[in-house]
Amino acid sequence: MSHFLTRIDLNPRRRGTARLLASPHRIHGAVNACFTPSQRPSRPLWRIDRTPAGTRLYVVSDVEPDPTSVLEEYGWPLADSWRTRDYAPVLEAVSEGDVFAFRLTANPVHDALIPPRPGSDRGPRKQRVAHVTATQQLEWFRSRCDGWGVMVTAPGTGVELVDRRVLEFPRQGRTVTVGTATFEGVLQVSEAAELRRRLVEGIGHAKAYGCGLLTLAPVSAVP
């Protein structure tokens, strides 16, 4: 199956861009608008990067997108401000032992047992709970990355937490709260097939809200 990586530069001075960036639900809708009803991707991944180079929207999908609507409303429609490339060369280049710079925005959570209410005949129930401290979020990454086909303990590798946010936004009459953590660093590939799967299927929860997209780059570059 083919996959595509798309980068769209967003214009923070455009009317509506700040409103868009304030709501992952709206961004999710804008991403979906890049695909025709007859060619919907299975589950696109997306991520917003805020860097000195600007604000960028990244999308990974198994259908090639048409970003015209996003560019016209939130970007630079007359400039060369977006790019879509075939993801296959990136995926095929991943091999055991390779070292890459990486960036990942994720939703670090764990399952907690919630005791029953007094007088209830039900037992404890599981509930997804966010990790809230930087220490917890880094430990979440380190304890799970082996399952993603990577390691950050080899010489020359490592991970740091570069951004933490608690996003609150309305959706269908209720307020949704999502805790995000953005990790950067250098990883080593331990299981190439698993990492390839994660690159196109994502990592963790809240993928519809901009979490789970892992990108790689040469160590000398920024992912």
C-alpha positions as protocol buffer text, in pm:
chain_id: "A"
residue {
  index: 1
  type: MET
  ca { x: 0 y: 0 z: 0 }
}
residue {
  index: 2
  type: SER
  ca { x: 128 y: 346 z: -89 }
}
residue {
  index: 3
  type: HIS
  ca { x: 172 y: 616 z: 174 }
}
residue {
  index: 4
  type: PHE
  ca { x: 240 y: 987 z: 147 }
}
residue {
  index: 5
  type: LEU
  ca { x: 400 y: 1246 z: 374 }
}
residue {
  index: 6
  type: THR
  ca { x: 267 y: 1600 z: 328 }
}
residue {
  index: 7
  type: ARG
  ca { x: 401 y: 1922 z: 478 }
}
residue {
  index: 8
  type: ILE
  ca { x: 187 y: 2238 z: 471 }
}
residue {
  index: 9
  type: ASP
  ca { x: 316 y: 2573 z: 597 }
}
residue {
  index: 10
  type: LEU
  ca { x: 47 y: 2764 z: 787 }
}
residue {
  index: 11
  type: ASN
  ca { x: 21 y: 3144 z: 788 }
}
residue {
  index: 12
  type: PRO
  ca { x: -41 y: 3268 z: 1146 }
}
residue {
  index: 13
  type: ARG
  ca { x: -153 y: 3607 z: 1010 }
}
residue {
  index: 14
  type: ARG
  ca { x: -444 y: 3463 z: 815 }
}
residue {
  index: 15
  type: ARG
  ca { x: -787 y: 3512 z: 960 }
}
residue {
  index: 16
  type: GLY
  ca { x: -897 y: 3189 z: 1119 }
}
residue {
  index: 17
  type: THR
  ca { x: -553 y: 3030 z: 1159 }
}
residue {
  index: 18
  type: ALA
  ca { x: -534 y: 3102 z: 1533 }
}
residue {
  index: 19
  type: ARG
  ca { x: -886 y: 2965 z: 1573 }
}
residue {
  index: 20
  type: LEU
  ca { x: -789 y: 2655 z: 1376 }
}
residue {
  index: 21
  type: LEU
  ca { x: -476 y: 2592 z: 1584 }
}
residue {
  index: 22
  type: ALA
  ca { x: -673 y: 2627 z: 1908 }
}
residue {
  index: 23
  type: SER
  ca { x: -890 y: 2325 z: 1825 }
}
residue {
  index: 24
  type: PRO
  ca { x: -754 y: 1983 z: 1728 }
}
residue {
  index: 25
  type: HIS
  ca { x: -1111 y: 1897 z: 1632 }
}
residue {
  index: 26
  type: ARG
  ca { x: -1107 y: 2173 z: 1366 }
}
residue {
  index: 27
  type: ILE
  ca { x: -764 y: 2065 z: 1242 }
}
residue {
  index: 28
  type: HIS
  ca { x: -893 y: 1709 z: 1213 }
}
residue {
  index: 29
  type: GLY
  ca { x: -1175 y: 1842 z: 994 }
}
residue {
  index: 30
  type: ALA
  ca { x: -934 y: 2046 z: 783 }
}
residue {
  index: 31
  type: VAL
  ca { x: -718 y: 1738 z: 726 }
}
residue {
  index: 32
  type: ASN
  ca { x: -1020 y: 1533 z: 621 }
}
residue {
  index: 33
  type: ALA
  ca { x: -1115 y: 1809 z: 376 }
}
residue {
  index: 34
  type: CYS
  ca { x: -793 y: 1732 z: 185 }
}
residue {
  index: 35
  type: PHE
  ca { x: -950 y: 1408 z: 60 }
}
residue {
  index: 36
  type: THR
  ca { x: -1248 y: 1353 z: -167 }
}
residue {
  index: 37
  type: PRO
  ca { x: -1542 y: 1147 z: -35 }
}
residue {
  index: 38
  type: SER
  ca { x: -1464 y: 874 z: -288 }
}
residue {
  index: 39
  type: GLN
  ca { x: -1097 y: 851 z: -178 }
}
residue {
  index: 40
  type: ARG
  ca { x: -1091 y: 863 z: 198 }
}
residue {
  index: 41
  type: PRO
  ca { x: -770 y: 746 z: 365 }
}
residue {
  index: 42
  type: SER
  ca { x: -798 y: 469 z: 621 }
}
residue {
  index: 43
  type: ARG
  ca { x: -682 y: 686 z: 911 }
}
residue {
  index: 44
  type: PRO
  ca { x: -456 y: 984 z: 839 }
}
residue {
  index: 45
  type: LEU
  ca { x: -204 y: 1091 z: 1100 }
}
residue {
  index: 46
  type: TRP
  ca { x: -130 y: 1459 z: 1150 }
}
residue {
  index: 47
  type: ARG
  ca { x: 84 y: 1683 z: 1368 }
}
residue {
  index: 48
  type: ILE
  ca { x: 134 y: 2055 z: 1419 }
}
residue {
  index: 49
  type: ASP
  ca { x: 497 y: 2165 z: 1457 }
}
residue {
  index: 50
  type: ARG
  ca { x: 573 y: 2509 z: 1601 }
}
residue {
  index: 51
  type: THR
  ca { x: 941 y: 2583 z: 1535 }
}
residue {
  index: 52
  type: PRO
  ca { x: 1157 y: 2885 z: 1450 }
}
residue {
  index: 53
  type: ALA
  ca { x: 1107 y: 2786 z: 1086 }
}
residue {
  index: 54
  type: GLY
  ca { x: 732 y: 2846 z: 1122 }
}
residue {
  index: 55
  type: THR
  ca { x: 410 y: 2660 z: 1196 }
}
residue {
  index: 56
  type: ARG
  ca { x: 367 y: 2348 z: 988 }
}
residue {
  index: 57
  type: LEU
  ca { x: 104 y: 2081 z: 947 }
}
residue {
  index: 58
  type: TYR
  ca { x: 235 y: 1732 z: 869 }
}
residue {
  index: 59
  type: VAL
  ca { x: 6 y: 1458 z: 739 }
}
residue {
  index: 60
  type: VAL
  ca { x: 74 y: 1089 z: 670 }
}
residue {
  index: 61
  type: SER
  ca { x: -194 y: 914 z: 466 }
}
residue {
  index: 62
  type: ASP
  ca { x: -247 y: 619 z: 235 }
}
residue {
  index: 63
  type: VAL
  ca { x: -421 y: 847 z: -19 }
}
residue {
  index: 64
  type: GLU
  ca { x: -247 y: 1144 z: -177 }
}
residue {
  index: 65
  type: PRO
  ca { x: -410 y: 1461 z: -37 }
}
residue {
  index: 66
  type: ASP
  ca { x: -516 y: 1781 z: -212 }
}
residue {
  index: 67
  type: PRO
  ca { x: -432 y: 2059 z: 39 }
}
residue {
  index: 68
  type: THR
  ca { x: -599 y: 2337 z: -163 }
}
residue {
  index: 69
  type: SER
  ca { x: -867 y: 2409 z: 98 }
}
residue {
  index: 70
  type: VAL
  ca { x: -613 y: 2432 z: 382 }
}
residue {
  index: 71
  type: LEU
  ca { x: -382 y: 2657 z: 180 }
}
residue {
  index: 72
  type: GLU
  ca { x: -664 y: 2890 z: 77 }
}
residue {
  index: 73
  type: GLU
  ca { x: -793 y: 2935 z: 431 }
}
residue {
  index: 74
  type: TYR
  ca { x: -484 y: 2901 z: 649 }
}
residue {
  index: 75
  type: GLY
  ca { x: -170 y: 2905 z: 437 }
}
residue {
  index: 76
  type: TRP
  ca { x: -1 y: 3082 z: 146 }
}
residue {
  index: 77
  type: PRO
  ca { x: -200 y: 2969 z: -160 }
}
residue {
  index: 78
  type: LEU
  ca { x: 20 y: 3157 z: -409 }
}
residue {
  index: 79
  type: ALA
  ca { x: 353 y: 3046 z: -265 }
}
residue {
  index: 80
  type: ASP
  ca { x: 543 y: 2719 z: -281 }
}
residue {
  index: 81
  type: SER
  ca { x: 440 y: 2641 z: 77 }
}
residue {
  index: 82
  type: TRP
  ca { x: 354 y: 2273 z: 71 }
}
residue {
  index: 83
  type: ARG
  ca { x: 498 y: 1945 z: -44 }
}
residue {
  index: 84
  type: THR
  ca { x: 374 y: 1587 z: -76 }
}
residue {
  index: 85
  type: ARG
  ca { x: 620 y: 1306 z: -128 }
}
residue {
  index: 86
  type: ASP
  ca { x: 601 y: 932 z: -161 }
}
residue {
  index: 87
  type: TYR
  ca { x: 678 y: 786 z: 181 }
}
residue {
  index: 88
  type: ALA
  ca { x: 809 y: 458 z: 40 }
}
residue {
  index: 89
  type: PRO
  ca { x: 1176 y: 565 z: 13 }
}
residue {
  index: 90
  type: VAL
  ca { x: 1174 y: 667 z: 379 }
}
residue {
  index: 91
  type: LEU
  ca { x: 1014 y: 341 z: 490 }
}
residue {
  index: 92
  type: GLU
  ca { x: 1243 y: 130 z: 274 }
}
residue {
  index: 93
  type: ALA
  ca { x: 1551 y: 306 z: 414 }
}
residue {
  index: 94
  type: VAL
  ca { x: 1475 y: 193 z: 770 }
}
residue {
  index: 95
  type: SER
  ca { x: 1700 y: -95 z: 877 }
}
residue {
  index: 96
  type: GLU
  ca { x: 1807 y: -247 z: 1207 }
}
residue {
  index: 97
  type: GLY
  ca { x: 2092 y: -54 z: 1363 }
}
residue {
  index: 98
  type: ASP
  ca { x: 2021 y: 271 z: 1177 }
}
residue {
  index: 99
  type: VAL
  ca { x: 2027 y: 594 z: 1375 }
}
residue {
  index: 100
  type: PHE
  ca { x: 1783 y: 881 z: 1310 }
}
residue {
  index: 101
  type: ALA
  ca { x: 1681 y: 1210 z: 1461 }
}
residue {
  index: 102
  type: PHE
  ca { x: 1313 y: 1199 z: 1548 }
}
residue {
  index: 103
  type: ARG
  ca { x: 1014 y: 1404 z: 1658 }
}
residue {
  index: 104
  type: LEU
  ca { x: 692 y: 1271 z: 1812 }
}
residue {
  index: 105
  type: THR
  ca { x: 390 y: 1440 z: 1963 }
}
residue {
  index: 106
  type: ALA
  ca { x: 205 y: 1185 z: 2174 }
}
residue {
  index: 107
  type: ASN
  ca { x: -69 y: 1145 z: 2434 }
}
residue {
  index: 108
  type: PRO
  ca { x: 107 y: 976 z: 2730 }
}
residue {
  index: 109
  type: VAL
  ca { x: -155 y: 789 z: 2932 }
}
residue {
  index: 110
  type: HIS
  ca { x: -191 y: 480 z: 3146 }
}
residue {
  index: 111
  type: ASP
  ca { x: -479 y: 264 z: 3266 }
}
residue {
  index: 112
  type: ALA
  ca { x: -573 y: 317 z: 3629 }
}
residue {
  index: 113
  type: LEU
  ca { x: -817 y: 122 z: 3847 }
}
residue {
  index: 114
  type: ILE
  ca { x: -1096 y: 348 z: 3973 }
}
residue {
  index: 115
  type: PRO
  ca { x: -1265 y: 219 z: 4291 }
}
residue {
  index: 116
  type: PRO
  ca { x: -1643 y: 178 z: 4283 }
}
residue {
  index: 117
  type: ARG
  ca { x: -1875 y: 432 z: 4439 }
}
residue {
  index: 118
  type: PRO
  ca { x: -1984 y: 364 z: 4797 }
}
residue {
  index: 119
  type: GLY
  ca { x: -2272 y: 119 z: 4798 }
}
residue {
  index: 120
  type: SER
  ca { x: -2211 y: 2 z: 4442 }
}
residue {
  index: 121
  type: ASP
  ca { x: -2204 y: -374 z: 4375 }
}
residue {
  index: 122
  type: ARG
  ca { x: -1963 y: -323 z: 4086 }
}
residue {
  index: 123
  type: GLY
  ca { x: -1591 y: -378 z: 4114 }
}
residue {
  index: 124
  type: PRO
  ca { x: -1313 y: -135 z: 4022 }
}
residue {
  index: 125
  type: ARG
  ca { x: -1313 y: -14 z: 3664 }
}
residue {
  index: 126
  type: LYS
  ca { x: -1029 y: 78 z: 3434 }
}
residue {
  index: 127
  type: GLN
  ca { x: -996 y: 438 z: 3323 }
}
residue {
  index: 128
  type: ARG
  ca { x: -742 y: 602 z: 3095 }
}
residue {
  index: 129
  type: VAL
  ca { x: -547 y: 861 z: 3292 }
}
residue {
  index: 130
  type: ALA
  ca { x: -295 y: 1111 z: 3158 }
}
residue {
  index: 131
  type: HIS
  ca { x: 63 y: 1133 z: 3278 }
}
residue {
  index: 132
  type: VAL
  ca { x: 91 y: 1493 z: 3394 }
}
residue {
  index: 133
  type: THR
  ca { x: 454 y: 1553 z: 3495 }
}
residue {
  index: 134
  type: ALA
  ca { x: 756 y: 1575 z: 3267 }
}
residue {
  index: 135
  type: THR
  ca { x: 918 y: 1287 z: 3455 }
}
residue {
  index: 136
  type: GLN
  ca { x: 613 y: 1066 z: 3401 }
}
residue {
  index: 137
  type: GLN
  ca { x: 593 y: 1154 z: 3033 }
}
residue {
  index: 138
  type: LEU
  ca { x: 960 y: 1079 z: 2971 }
}
residue {
  index: 139
  type: GLU
  ca { x: 928 y: 749 z: 3157 }
}
residue {
  index: 140
  type: TRP
  ca { x: 621 y: 669 z: 2944 }
}
residue {
  index: 141
  type: PHE
  ca { x: 833 y: 714 z: 2630 }
}
residue {
  index: 142
  type: ARG
  ca { x: 1132 y: 517 z: 2757 }
}
residue {
  index: 143
  type: SER
  ca { x: 922 y: 228 z: 2887 }
}
residue {
  index: 144
  type: ARG
  ca { x: 731 y: 186 z: 2560 }
}
residue {
  index: 145
  type: CYS
  ca { x: 972 y: 267 z: 2280 }
}
residue {
  index: 146
  type: ASP
  ca { x: 1106 y: -90 z: 2260 }
}
residue {
  index: 147
  type: GLY
  ca { x: 758 y: -190 z: 2145 }
}
residue {
  index: 148
  type: TRP
  ca { x: 780 y: 65 z: 1863 }
}
residue {
  index: 149
  type: GLY
  ca { x: 1095 y: -95 z: 1722 }
}
residue {
  index: 150
  type: VAL
  ca { x: 1338 y: 168 z: 1854 }
}
residue {
  index: 151
  type: MET
  ca { x: 1573 y: 226 z: 2145 }
}
residue {
  index: 152
  type: VAL
  ca { x: 1715 y: 542 z: 2302 }
}
residue {
  index: 153
  type: THR
  ca { x: 1971 y: 384 z: 2534 }
}
residue {
  index: 154
  type: ALA
  ca { x: 2249 y: 311 z: 2284 }
}
residue {
  index: 155
  type: PRO
  ca { x: 2553 y: 544 z: 2280 }
}
residue {
  index: 156
  type: GLY
  ca { x: 2474 y: 862 z: 2089 }
}
residue {
  index: 157
  type: THR
  ca { x: 2097 y: 826 z: 2131 }
}
residue {
  index: 158
  type: GLY
  ca { x: 1852 y: 984 z: 2374 }
}
residue {
  index: 159
  type: VAL
  ca { x: 1521 y: 1162 z: 2415 }
}
residue {
  index: 160
  type: GLU
  ca { x: 1416 y: 1498 z: 2556 }
}
residue {
  index: 161
  type: LEU
  ca { x: 1078 y: 1654 z: 2621 }
}
residue {
  index: 162
  type: VAL
  ca { x: 1054 y: 1980 z: 2426 }
}
residue {
  index: 163
  type: ASP
  ca { x: 687 y: 2077 z: 2463 }
}
residue {
  index: 164
  type: ARG
  ca { x: 397 y: 1993 z: 2694 }
}
residue {
  index: 165
  type: ARG
  ca { x: 37 y: 2109 z: 2652 }
}
residue {
  index: 166
  type: VAL
  ca { x: -310 y: 2047 z: 2788 }
}
residue {
  index: 167
  type: LEU
  ca { x: -558 y: 2106 z: 2507 }
}
residue {
  index: 168
  type: GLU
  ca { x: -922 y: 2181 z: 2582 }
}
residue {
  index: 169
  type: PHE
  ca { x: -1170 y: 2227 z: 2300 }
}
residue {
  index: 170
  type: PRO
  ca { x: -1543 y: 2180 z: 2235 }
}
residue {
  index: 171
  type: ARG
  ca { x: -1673 y: 1879 z: 2045 }
}
residue {
  index: 172
  type: GLN
  ca { x: -2040 y: 1787 z: 2002 }
}
residue {
  index: 173
  type: GLY
  ca { x: -2153 y: 1989 z: 2302 }
}
residue {
  index: 174
  type: ARG
  ca { x: -1887 y: 1876 z: 2545 }
}
residue {
  index: 175
  type: THR
  ca { x: -1533 y: 1978 z: 2635 }
}
residue {
  index: 176
  type: VAL
  ca { x: -1255 y: 1743 z: 2531 }
}
residue {
  index: 177
  type: THR
  ca { x: -925 y: 1751 z: 2723 }
}
residue {
  index: 178
  type: VAL
  ca { x: -610 y: 1601 z: 2572 }
}
residue {
  index: 179
  type: GLY
  ca { x: -265 y: 1612 z: 2728 }
}
residue {
  index: 180
  type: THR
  ca { x: 18 y: 1615 z: 2475 }
}
residue {
  index: 181
  type: ALA
  ca { x: 395 y: 1582 z: 2499 }
}
residue {
  index: 182
  type: THR
  ca { x: 641 y: 1644 z: 2218 }
}
residue {
  index: 183
  type: PHE
  ca { x: 962 y: 1442 z: 2223 }
}
residue {
  index: 184
  type: GLU
  ca { x: 1278 y: 1496 z: 2020 }
}
residue {
  index: 185
  type: GLY
  ca { x: 1607 y: 1314 z: 2014 }
}
residue {
  index: 186
  type: VAL
  ca { x: 1808 y: 1045 z: 1843 }
}
residue {
  index: 187
  type: LEU
  ca { x: 1691 y: 683 z: 1820 }
}
residue {
  index: 188
  type: GLN
  ca { x: 1836 y: 356 z: 1699 }
}
residue {
  index: 189
  type: VAL
  ca { x: 1624 y: 110 z: 1503 }
}
residue {
  index: 190
  type: SER
  ca { x: 1587 y: -225 z: 1680 }
}
residue {
  index: 191
  type: GLU
  ca { x: 1301 y: -377 z: 1476 }
}
residue {
  index: 192
  type: ALA
  ca { x: 1267 y: -226 z: 1129 }
}
residue {
  index: 193
  type: ALA
  ca { x: 934 y: -386 z: 1039 }
}
residue {
  index: 194
  type: GLU
  ca { x: 769 y: -265 z: 1359 }
}
residue {
  index: 195
  type: LEU
  ca { x: 905 y: 87 z: 1317 }
}
residue {
  index: 196
  type: ARG
  ca { x: 779 y: 99 z: 957 }
}
residue {
  index: 197
  type: ARG
  ca { x: 434 y: 3 z: 1084 }
}
residue {
  index: 198
  type: ARG
  ca { x: 444 y: 273 z: 1351 }
}
residue {
  index: 199
  type: LEU
  ca { x: 549 y: 536 z: 1099 }
}
residue {
  index: 200
  type: VAL
  ca { x: 227 y: 486 z: 902 }
}
residue {
  index: 201
  type: GLU
  ca { x: -15 y: 371 z: 1176 }
}
residue {
  index: 202
  type: GLY
  ca { x: 100 y: 599 z: 1456 }
}
residue {
  index: 203
  type: ILE
  ca { x: 181 y: 563 z: 1824 }
}
residue {
  index: 204
  type: GLY
  ca { x: -53 y: 572 z: 2121 }
}
residue {
  index: 205
  type: HIS
  ca { x: -393 y: 735 z: 2161 }
}
residue {
  index: 206
  type: ALA
  ca { x: -563 y: 1058 z: 2044 }
}
residue {
  index: 207
  type: LYS
  ca { x: -447 y: 1021 z: 1684 }
}
residue {
  index: 208
  type: ALA
  ca { x: -751 y: 1214 z: 1561 }
}
residue {
  index: 209
  type: TYR
  ca { x: -631 y: 1507 z: 1771 }
}
residue {
  index: 210
  type: GLY
  ca { x: -277 y: 1537 z: 1639 }
}
residue {
  index: 211
  type: CYS
  ca { x: -95 y: 1272 z: 1841 }
}
residue {
  index: 212
  type: GLY
  ca { x: 99 y: 967 z: 1728 }
}
residue {
  index: 213
  type: LEU
  ca { x: 284 y: 1089 z: 1418 }
}
residue {
  index: 214
  type: LEU
  ca { x: 653 y: 999 z: 1443 }
}
residue {
  index: 215
  type: THR
  ca { x: 889 y: 1152 z: 1187 }
}
residue {
  index: 216
  type: LEU
  ca { x: 1252 y: 1068 z: 1117 }
}
residue {
  index: 217
  type: ALA
  ca { x: 1539 y: 1267 z: 971 }
}
residue {
  index: 218
  type: PRO
  ca { x: 1914 y: 1230 z: 930 }
}
residue {
  index: 219
  type: VAL
  ca { x: 2090 y: 1299 z: 1259 }
}
residue {
  index: 220
  type: SER
  ca { x: 2235 y: 1621 z: 1119 }
}
residue {
  index: 221
  type: ALA
  ca { x: 1886 y: 1755 z: 1036 }
}
residue {
  index: 222
  type: VAL
  ca { x: 1570 y: 1845 z: 1226 }
}
residue {
  index: 223
  type: PRO
  ca { x: 1285 y: 1591 z: 1179 }
}
